[in-house]
């Protein structure tokens, strides 16, 4: 065999290996999720009951909407937000306050989403100046938490009996709760925006190669702000649904939401460096996280051990996906 032929065979073998690794990376989590459901249905008490499945998907809806929104930020190369919980809690409080004043859950929902979008634009502008997104979102989240805690003095924020703001949580279509439907629709819209629009391509290119993006005429500042807007829109929707579900809101509620959201994005396979990932994969990651959490609830696992197990699972999956990503790019 000549040198040229040997090089050709070697290239074909490497191409086949890359293709196999990419296929494995794309299907690893869905297959693992199916396996988890099958094993849990056989071994975990009450897992197959309708109430359990409903609880999993309702929990997935809240985590998933936040994770799908955050996917845009991670794709842009700005890592992730550590201000998910305080932002959603702020939005949930705004929903109650405006709903109480307007007597309309629709007006309350619109104002809530706009309010959360404003916080996102502010953070996006600050990050676009060159600051680290993790530090900025952590700091802004701390400020938001401090403000909500001071304003409410740690008390519950809840609507009066005369105002019904739970409609978004109690409504169902063919037995499917509205939060789950909103989650699916939002995931589909986010996928279309990131995969098939100009701003989506800009976000991908900025995360994949910032220098190339600038040479191509893409504004890193504007694109970063857009990524924050997409993320904040998801947080706003999550805030409305969370408030409708839990009825009363307190500054220190949903403490695990930030961790679960980041975990869903990472488990879904988004590259921390940016430029690689999908809202659909983040949605699947959220379903995986919610399923693991519900399994541990059914098994009466202590809270500390829950966090330990979840942390180990997330780290293991992120490492495996990273290795597969590297193998698929060689």
C-alpha positions in Angstrom: 0.0 0.0 0.0 1.3 3.4 -1.0 1.8 6.3 1.5 -1.1 8.1 -0.2 -3.4 5.1 0.2 -2.4 4.6 3.8 -3.2 8.2 4.6 -6.5 7.9 2.9 -7.4 4.8 4.9 -6.3 6.5 8.1 -8.4 9.6 7.3 -11.5 7.4 6.6 -11.0 5.5 9.8 -10.7 8.7 11.8 -13.8 10.1 10.1 -15.8 6.9 10.9 -14.6 7.1 14.6 -15.7 10.8 14.8 -19.1 10.0 13.4 -19.6 7.1 15.8 -18.5 9.3 18.8 -20.9 12.1 17.8 -23.8 9.6 17.3 -23.0 8.1 20.7 -22.9 11.6 22.3 -26.2 12.7 20.8 -28.0 9.6 21.9 -26.3 8.8 25.2 -28.6 10.8 27.4 -31.9 9.9 25.7 -31.0 6.2 26.0 -29.8 6.6 29.6 -33.1 8.3 30.4 -35.2 5.5 28.9 -33.1 3.0 30.8 -33.6 4.9 34.0 -37.4 4.9 33.5 -37.4 1.2 32.8 -35.3 0.2 35.8 -37.2 2.6 38.1 -40.6 1.2 36.9 -39.4 -2.2 37.9 -37.5 -1.5 41.1 -38.8 1.8 42.7 -42.1 1.6 44.6 -44.9 3.8 43.1 -42.7 5.1 40.3 -45.2 3.9 37.6 -48.1 5.6 39.2 -49.7 8.5 37.3 -49.2 10.9 40.2 -45.5 10.2 40.1 -45.2 10.7 36.4 -47.3 13.9 36.6 -45.0 15.2 39.4 -41.9 14.5 37.3 -43.2 16.4 34.3 -44.4 19.3 36.4 -41.0 19.6 38.1 -39.3 19.2 34.7 -41.4 22.0 33.3 -40.1 24.6 35.8 -36.4 23.4 35.6 -36.7 22.8 31.8 -38.0 26.3 30.9 -35.2 27.9 32.9 -32.6 25.5 31.3 -33.9 26.0 27.8 -33.7 29.7 28.3 -30.2 29.5 29.7 -29.0 27.4 26.8 -28.8 30.6 24.7 -26.4 32.1 27.2 -24.2 29.0 27.4 -24.1 28.7 23.6 -22.9 32.3 23.4 -19.8 31.4 25.4 -21.0 33.2 28.6 -21.1 30.1 30.7 -24.3 30.2 32.8 -26.3 32.3 35.3 -26.1 31.8 39.0 -29.1 34.1 39.6 -31.9 31.8 38.5 -33.6 31.4 41.9 -33.7 35.0 43.0 -34.8 36.1 39.5 -37.6 33.6 39.4 -38.7 34.5 42.9 -38.7 38.2 42.1 -40.8 37.5 39.1 -43.2 35.3 41.1 -43.6 38.1 43.6 -44.3 40.6 40.8 -46.9 38.3 39.5 -48.7 38.2 42.8 -48.5 42.0 43.4 -49.6 42.9 39.9 -52.3 40.2 39.9 -53.6 41.5 43.2 -53.7 45.1 41.9 -55.1 44.3 38.4 -57.3 41.3 39.3 -56.0 39.7 36.1 -53.6 36.9 35.8 -52.9 37.8 32.1 -51.9 41.4 33.0 -49.8 40.0 35.9 -48.1 37.5 33.6 -47.2 40.2 31.0 -45.8 42.6 33.6 -43.8 39.8 35.2 -42.2 38.7 32.0 -41.3 42.4 31.1 -39.9 42.9 34.6 -37.7 39.9 34.4 -36.6 40.9 30.9 -35.4 44.2 32.2 -33.2 42.5 34.7 -31.8 40.3 31.9 -31.1 43.3 29.6 -29.2 45.1 32.5 -27.1 42.0 33.2 -26.5 41.4 29.5 -25.3 45.0 29.0 -22.9 44.7 32.0 -21.5 41.3 30.7 -21.2 42.7 27.2 -18.7 45.3 28.6 -16.3 42.4 29.2 -17.3 41.2 32.7 -17.6 37.5 33.6 -21.3 36.3 33.3 -21.0 34.0 36.3 -19.8 36.8 38.6 -22.3 39.4 37.3 -25.3 37.0 37.6 -24.2 35.9 41.1 -23.9 39.5 42.2 -27.2 40.7 40.6 -28.9 37.6 42.1 -27.6 38.5 45.5 -28.9 42.1 45.1 -32.3 40.8 44.0 -32.5 38.4 46.9 -31.6 41.2 49.3 -34.2 43.5 47.9 -37.0 41.0 48.0 -36.1 39.9 51.5 -36.0 43.5 52.7 -39.2 44.5 50.9 -41.2 41.5 52.2 -39.3 41.2 55.5 -39.1 37.5 54.9 -42.9 37.1 54.9 -45.0 35.2 52.4 -46.3 37.1 49.4 -49.7 35.6 48.5 -52.9 36.8 46.8 -56.1 37.4 48.6 -58.9 34.9 48.4 -60.8 37.2 46.0 -58.1 36.9 43.4 -57.5 33.7 41.4 -53.9 33.6 40.0 -53.6 29.8 39.9 -55.2 29.4 36.5 -51.9 28.8 34.6 -51.2 25.9 36.9 -54.6 24.3 37.2 -55.6 24.5 33.5 -55.0 21.3 31.5 -55.6 20.2 27.9 -56.6 16.5 27.5 -55.3 16.0 31.0 -51.9 17.5 30.3 -51.1 20.3 32.7 -50.5 23.7 31.1 -47.0 24.1 32.5 -45.9 21.0 30.7 -47.5 22.2 27.4 -45.8 25.6 27.8 -42.5 23.8 28.4 -42.8 21.8 25.2 -43.9 24.8 23.2 -41.1 27.0 24.7 -38.5 24.4 23.9 -39.7 24.1 20.3 -39.6 27.9 19.9 -36.2 28.2 21.5 -34.9 25.5 19.2 -36.2 27.3 16.1 -34.7 30.6 17.3 -31.3 29.2 18.0 -31.1 26.8 15.0 -32.9 28.7 12.2 -32.7 32.4 12.8 -30.0 35.0 12.3 -29.6 35.8 15.9 -29.4 32.1 16.7 -26.5 31.7 14.3 -24.8 34.7 15.7 -25.1 33.3 19.2 -23.6 30.0 18.0 -20.7 31.7 16.2 -19.9 34.0 19.1 -19.6 31.0 21.4 -17.6 28.9 19.0 -15.1 31.6 18.0 -15.4 35.1 19.2 -12.6 36.4 16.9 -14.2 34.9 13.9 -17.6 36.3 14.9 -16.1 39.8 15.1 -14.4 39.4 11.7 -17.7 38.4 10.3 -19.3 41.6 11.5 -21.1 40.2 14.4 -21.4 42.5 17.4 -20.4 40.6 20.6 -22.2 43.2 22.8 -25.5 43.0 20.9 -25.4 39.2 20.7 -24.6 38.9 24.4 -27.6 41.1 25.3 -29.8 39.0 23.0 -28.6 35.8 24.7 -29.6 37.3 28.1 -33.0 38.4 26.7 -33.7 34.8 25.5 -32.7 33.4 28.9 -34.7 36.0 30.9 -37.8 35.3 28.8 -37.6 31.7 30.0 -37.1 32.9 33.6 -40.1 35.2 33.3 -42.3 32.3 32.1 -41.0 30.1 34.9 -41.8 32.8 37.4 -45.4 33.0 36.3 -45.9 29.2 36.4 -44.0 28.8 39.7 -46.2 31.5 41.4 -49.4 30.0 40.0 -48.3 26.5 41.3 -47.1 27.4 44.8 -49.6 30.3 45.4 -47.5 31.9 48.1 -44.0 33.1 47.5 -41.1 33.7 49.9 -37.7 35.2 49.3 -35.9 31.9 50.2 -38.0 29.5 48.2 -36.8 27.2 45.4 -33.2 27.1 46.7 -32.2 24.2 44.4 -33.5 25.8 41.2 -30.2 27.4 40.2 -28.2 24.2 40.6 -30.9 22.1 38.9 -31.0 24.5 35.9 -27.2 24.6 35.5 -27.1 20.8 35.9 -29.8 20.3 33.2 -27.8 22.5 30.7 -24.6 20.7 31.4 -26.1 17.2 31.4 -27.9 18.1 28.2 -24.5 18.3 26.6 -24.0 22.1 26.1 -20.3 22.9 25.9 -19.3 25.2 28.7 -17.0 27.0 26.3 -20.0 27.7 24.0 -20.9 27.1 20.4 -22.2 23.5 20.9 -25.6 22.5 22.4 -29.3 22.6 21.8 -32.4 23.7 23.8 -33.9 20.2 23.1 -30.9 18.5 24.7 -31.2 20.9 27.7 -34.9 20.0 28.0 -34.0 16.3 28.1 -31.3 17.1 30.7 -34.0 18.8 32.8 -36.2 15.6 32.5 -33.3 13.5 33.6 -32.6 15.7 36.6 -36.2 15.8 37.7 -36.5 12.0 37.3 -33.5 11.4 39.5 -34.8 13.8 42.1 -38.2 12.1 42.1 -36.7 8.7 42.4 -34.8 9.8 45.5 -38.0 11.3 47.0 -39.7 8.0 46.5 -36.8 6.2 48.2 -36.8 8.7 51.1 -33.2 9.7 50.5 -32.1 12.4 53.0 -31.6 15.9 51.6 -27.8 15.9 52.0 -27.5 12.6 50.3 -29.7 13.8 47.5 -27.4 16.6 46.7 -24.4 14.3 46.9 -25.9 11.8 44.5 -27.1 14.5 42.1 -23.7 16.1 42.1 -21.9 12.8 41.3 -24.4 12.0 38.5 -24.0 15.4 36.9 -20.2 15.4 37.1 -20.0 11.8 35.7 -22.3 12.7 32.8 -20.5 16.0 32.0 -17.1 14.2 32.0 -18.4 11.4 29.7 -20.0 13.9 27.3 -16.8 16.0 27.3 -14.7 12.9 26.4 -17.1 12.0 23.6 -17.1 15.6 22.3 -13.3 15.6 22.2 -13.2 12.2 20.5 -15.8 13.3 18.0 -13.8 16.4 17.0 -10.4 14.7 16.4 
